[in-house]
Every structure is written in structure tokens, then in C-alpha cells.
Amino acid sequence: MAKARPHMTAADTAAPVSNLPVKLPTPANKGAGHARNPGFDLNLEWLEGVEVNFSAVERRTATLLGRRTVKKQWQAAWLLKALTCIDLTTLNGDDTPGRVKRLCAKAKKPLRDDIAESLGVADRHLTTGAVCVYHEMVETAVRELEGSGVPVAAVSAGFPHGMSPLKQRLAEIRASVAAGAKEIDIVITRGHVLTGNWQALYDEVKQMREACGDARLKSILATGELATLRNVAKASLVAMMAGSDFIKTSTGKENVNANLNVSLIMIRMIREFEEQTGYKIAYKPAGGISTAKDIMNYQFLMKEELGNAWLEPDLFRVGASSLLGDIERQLEHYVTGRYSANNRHPMG
């Protein structure tokens, strides 16, 4: 593990989309375009310097909603970008191989042919960023996505509670990687944060990173259960110090999931971590992001706070199940001038 530096204060006829200055990845997702976070020593001095001004956070996110909007072809371009950053997810107790196969088919071809052709992106072969499933469905998803370039993300390590014995959680991570998962979504032990046991949190995440091998680790903080934004900030830093490739807001099972206030805190910690170490960490909000308007607010925040690099699927993902359907519906409206019924955009 390297040593981090200490904390520093601190229309029926659509206009073409392809020429807009919102670059679409071709193909959508082929691994990280940056050096992987190697992990760093736990720096308690850095943690002690963390402060959060809640009123300032609220003012920042409120002004974002009031002044940022895009329309027409610009909106279509941003939504195409968002589509490539979705971790298309099914995490239900009634999941079946058939459901996962349908989800994978949608991930490989998220837009209907007529919409893609009208937008001039049929030759881009756009896909979602990943498919996210429980461990039991990893092998099915891997088979269905073979050759597509779409990775499988597995929620492992006792998801969503994360309260099973650590040895068991590590074994599940290794099993998911062996089954073909390229990304692993784990959930941290919230009790370590609530009691300020940062060493225990660091050791836990570090062991999970090691269990992942070459698979990318997404550490879910379950921010709705961390009590304060300062705890969110500290947990973000510890997870990154321990080698996380992504930090993620929520499991989607908490009473409070992703929101812009929490996101601002986490991405500012990502920015600070890059300033101190030189390594880029990816961000993933999850839970309750279901409309095109929702995801665009997150995109605007990422662009303003971290820059264009964090609009790409190697550094930004969103965990969602119904979001893709609304994006496709909005894009059809852009092409035709009419909104279609939701059932015309199934699965996602």
C-alpha cells in the first residue's frame, strides 16, 4: 500500500445528435481508461480534518437544480451518454434466469432500432455500462453477455445488510469472480462508521479488494444509514484509501437512497483524493433514480465538480432498473414529438 499525503484544507423532424460536443463512447464500455487505485495507508490525520457545512451543501445543490437544463438535441445527446453509464439492475427475491436473460438482451441493445436509426447512432452499438445481479445469477448473465463487452457486476458480501461473517463475505466475492463477474458491489459495515472504528472499516474493505483480484470493487456506503454527512465523507475516504475502484451511495434497499446532497459530499471526497494521491475514483449513485430528469441532474453535478472524464462509464455509473425505460421514452419523444406508453419500452 502506498502512503497518502495528509489532508489539505481546502419536434417531428429531429436534428442530428452525432455532431454535438457530447462524445459517445464506441463501444460503450471497454474497461477503465485510468490507472487503478492501488490503495493507500489509513491516514487518520486526514480523516480528522474532514468538515462538512450542511447549509453550504444544500445551497450548492439547490442552485444546480435552478440553473441547469438542456433541451432538444442537447438533451437527447446527454441522455444517450447516460444510457451508457447505467448498471442495469435486477435485485429481487423473485429473480429467475429468464428475467436475467431479458435484462441482458436489453443491456446489449438498449434502444429500439427505429430510435437508434433516427438519432444517427445505430452504428455506435451502444450498450449499458453493466448488468448487476445477485451472485446466483452471475453465470446466467455472463453466458448471455458473452462477446458483447458488457461486464457483469455481482452484489456480493452479504448484500444488502453486509452483516454476515467476514470470512463468508470474502468467499462469496471470490465465488462471484470465479463465475465471471468483472465488478463486485459490496456493502460496508455501517457499525464501523457509526462507532468511528475506521481501522476496522479500512481492514474490511482492503480484504474485500484483495478478494476481488482483477475485478473492480464498488464499495456501497449505505449513506442513508450513516447518520451524518461528515460520516459519509469520512467513510468515502476510508473506502478509497483501502483500494475501492468505485464508491457507491446505496444498496437501493434503505429508506433513504441516493440524493444530490450526499452525492456532492462523496464526489468532493473523490476530488480531494485525486488531488492528494493522483488516482481517479469512480462514483455510482443508486436507489430511486428512475427518470431522465433525475439522471441529468447527476450528470450536471459530475461535470461541474469533477469534469468531463466523470461523464464516461469507467468513472460514472448509476444503479437503476426503470431509468432506461424513461430514457428510451424521452428519446422517442425527441424523434417523433409524441410520448409512447411505457409498455413499448419493456425491461429497464
Secondary structure by P-SEA (a helix, b strand, c coil): cccccccccccccccccccccccccccccccccccccccccccaaaaaaccccaaaaaaaaaaaaacccccaaaaaaaaaaaaaacccccccccccaaaaaaaaaaaaccccaaaaaaaccccccccccbbbbcccaaaaaaaaaccccbbbbbbccccccccccaaaaaaaaaaaaaacccbbbbbccaaaaaacaaaaaaaaaaaaaaaaccbbbbbbccccccccaaaaaaaaaaaaaacccbbbcccccccccccaaaaaaaaaaaaaaaaaccbbbbbbbbcccccaaaaaaaaaaaaacccccccccccbbbbbcaaaaaaaaaaaaaaccccccccccccc
